[in-house]
Amino acid sequence: MSVEATRRGFLRQLGFGVGVVALGGSAGLLMKPTVAEAAMPWHGYSQAQRNSMIIARGLQDAGKKVNGGIECKPWVQIVVPDASRSVVYVPRTINNGIGYSNDQRWEPSPDVVGWCKPIRNVVPGETLQMSLRTTTRQARTGGFWTPHTAIMVGVSSSGMQWVDSNFNEDLTVRSHFVLFSYFTDKVMAYSVYYFL
């Protein structure tokens, strides 16, 4: 089965058959809150609702070069405050001690819960911070590992649907399917976060 067929089946399994649109070649979910929901404070929502709002806000940017094109973490630092109406902010990535913020962990924050768990157990709306293997960023990061940040859209038996910026190193936001085998091969370490 192709990655594209797996991705489509995964989205159908989640019930996204109606309301899924193509955005720059990737699937995106259109979600609009009701008037009552829009007036509700961030902490009045359940965790699942907050996660859905983060996903929906992230997918709004699919196919775009936000602010002329930005990297993954600064993009997430726009999406989460927008989704939460400026209640929650994304902390900085921990500096690795050699001048690069390419650790897979974030600084402590009262807005965020971080944990380590099996990648197959991540939940839609959680955010991954990882050390991703690359061959093109050696000079910038001091090695073949670079940080990457992605918002989880969903999980299937074979992989995950992400929305992120600059995955293809073109400063564009995309929603794309990542096989667990790819993740295991390309990611040295990762942390999972959700926003309170």
ABEGO torsion letter per residue (X at the ends): XBAAAAAAAAAAAAGAABGBBBBGGBBBBBBBBBAAAAABBAAABBAAAAAAAAAAAAAAABGBBBGGEBBAAAAAAAAAAAAAGGABBBBBBBBAGAGBBABABBBBBAABBBBBBBAAABBBGBBBBBBBBBAAAAAAAGEABBBBBBBBABBBAAEBBBBBBGAAGAGBBBBBBBBAAAAAAABABBBBBBBX
